[in-house]
Amino acid sequence: MLDNIITIDGPAGSGKSTVAKILARELNLKYIDTGAMYRAITLLALQNNIDCKDEESILKLTRNINLQLDSNSVDESKYTTVKIDGKDVTDEIRSREVGSAVSIVSKLPGVRRYLVGLQKKFIQGDNAVLEGRDTGSVVCPDAALKIYLTASLDERIKRRDLQIREKGQFLERNIIKKEIISRDRIDSSREDSPLVIPENGIIIDTSKLSIKGVVEKIKKLYFKKVNVKNET
């Protein structure tokens, strides 16, 4: 068991990013947003007019770029800074176009294997909180604590709607609902690294919990896990 690693998986709108950033900050751990990596590769494909199902072409591009993540988790309200070959693409990877296509790119087996390899390198010898959809099942199955966050569909729609409005944008809720359901279907049904509850993972329903409440619950679980390990 890796005492210095916490994984947080779950569907869109479950609260993964905010919770992971706060945990990383309060526990003095590195924060790794694996989803941002898939978004970056999706942006790359779109910018180069590559079909999002063209695995070979996407992989060729991906292997020839320098992908950087800023693991600073000081402000949980901000996205992880992502750079491709030194260029900041943080805002671009959060566009609706990228959001609509990322599930297509992220289901490509070769792309997943390549990025999982990078993610494993990122955590070598480090303390970290990993957040995504397969961090506890594939990237780091030996993590000290594996969390699976979930929430009701209505709550996830509400959160996504608020997130969009905070950007000064608007999207009808029925469209948000369709996008979330579609993303869930693609993520949970892909052949390579599907979204699943990891073995020995602990499920936390965040629908009626505050962010602070979720964070405190996970911290207690983490300290218990680590202490038990140290006592054996």
N, C-alpha and C positions, 0 to 999 in steps of 0.2 A: 504494500500500500504506500502511495506517495503522500506523505503528511502535508506537503506544501502545495497541493493542488485541490481546487474546488471546481467542479464542472456544473454549469447551469444550462439545461436544455429546456425546450418547450416551443410551442407554436407562437406565431406573431401575436402581439398584444398581451402576452402573459406577464410582462414586466421584467423580462430577462435583463435587458440592457441596463436599466436604471438600478436594479438590485445588484447586478454584478459590479457595476462601477463603485457603488457605495461600499460594498463588501471589500473590494480591492483596496479602496482608500483606508477604510477603518482597520483592516487586518494587515496593511502594508504589503500587499501583494500586487504583482503585475496584472493588468487587465488586458485580456485578449478577446477581441470581438471577431470571431471567425466568420460571421455573416458578412462583415464589411469586406472580407477578402473575396467572397463570391460576388459581391456587388461590383468590386473593382474589376474583376475579370469580365463581368457582364458589360460594364461600361466600355471596356476595351474592345469587346466584340462589336458593340453598337457603333462606336466611333470609327471602326474600320470596315463597316458595312458587311460584317460576317454573319451569316445565318447562325442564330443562337443554338442550333442543333448540330452545327458543323464542328464536331469535337476535335478533329485533326487540326483544322485551321486555328481554332481557339487555343489549343495546347501549344501550337508552334509559337503563337504570339506570347502566351503566358510564360513560357520557358525563357524568353528573351527580355523580360522586364525585371526591374528591381522594385519589388512591392514592399513598402514600409508602413508599419502601424505605430502610431504614438500610443504607448501604453499608459500615458498619464491619465489618471482617473480623478483628478481634483474636482472637476465640475461634472456631476452626473447628468446635467441638462444639455451638455454638448456632446456631439458625436465624436467618435474616435477619429483623429486626424489620419487620413490615408493618403499616401503619396505613391505615384507611379513614376519611376525614373526621376524622382525629385520634385515632380509637379503635384501640388496639392489638389486632390480630386474629391475631397470630403463632401462638398455640397453636391457635386455632380453625381456621385454614386447614390444619392438619396432622392434622385428625380423619380417621377412616376414611371417614366419609360424604363428605367433600370429596375424599379420595383416590380413592374409587370413581366419583365423577362428573366429575372434572376433565378426563379424556380426552374426554368427551362435549362439554363446553363448549369445550375448546381446539381442537376440530376445526371449530368454526363459523367460516367464512371472514371474516365481518365482525368478529368478536371478535379474531381473529388479526391482521387488518390494523390495527385500532385499537391493540392493545397493541404491535405491532411499531413503529407510529408513535411511541408513547411511549418505547419502548426506544431508538429512534434518537435521540430528543431527550435522553435520559439520558446518552448517550455523546458528545454534541457537544462538541468541544474538551476532552474529558477523557481520562485514561489509565484503562483499565478491563479487567477480566477478566469476560467475559460467560459465563454458564453456562445451558444449556437444551437444546433439541432442534432449534432452527433458527437458532442465533446465527451460525454460520459460513456457512450456506447462504442465509439471508434477511436477518437483522438487520444483519450486518456482513460481507458477502462480501469486503471489501477489508482484512480484519484482517491484521496482520503474521504471526500464527500461528493456524492453525485446527486444533484437536485434536478427534479423535473417540475417546472412551473406550468400551471395551467390556469384557465379562467373560463367563465361562461362565454358563449359566443356574443351575447348582448353586451357584456362588459368589454370584450375585446374590440367590438365595433365602436363602442363609446370612446375608448381610449384612442383608437386610430383616428376617429373623427376629431377629437381634441387636438391630437398631434398635427393634423392637417390644418386645422383652423389657426393654430399657433404660428404656422408658417404664412398666414395671411391668405390661405387658399380655401377652396370649398369643394366638397365632393358629396353627392347624395348618398345617404346611408345605405340604400339598397345596392349601390355600386360597391361601396366599401365591404358590405356583407358578401357579395359575390366574389370579390377579390380575395378575401380572407378564406372563404370556403375552398376556392380554387387552389390557393397556396397550400392549405392543409392537405388537400387531396394529393397534390403533386409531391409534397414533402414526405407524406406517410406511405406513399405507394411506390416510390422509386426503388429500383432494384439494389442500388449501391448506397449504403449508409442511410436508410430511411429514418425518419423521425420516429423514435421509439422511446419508451421509458427504459433507461439503462438498467442492467442487472444490478440489484441492490440499491437502485435509485430511490430517493424519497420524494413522493409526490406532494406538492403544496398547491392548493387551490387559492389563488390570489384574488378571487372575485370580490370578497368582502373584507380583505385585509389591506391595511395601509402599507405603503412602501416600507416605512420604519418597522412595522410589525413583521413583515416578511424577512427583512434584514436581520432583525433580532432573533427570529426563529432559526434562521440558517446559522447564525453565529453560535448559538447554543448547541446546535447539532454538530457543528465543526469542532468546537472545543471538547465536546464529549467524545467524539471520534478520536481526536488526537490524544486526549488524556488516556483513553482506554488502550490505545496503541502503545503509549509510553509505559503503561503499567504492566504490559505483558512481556 
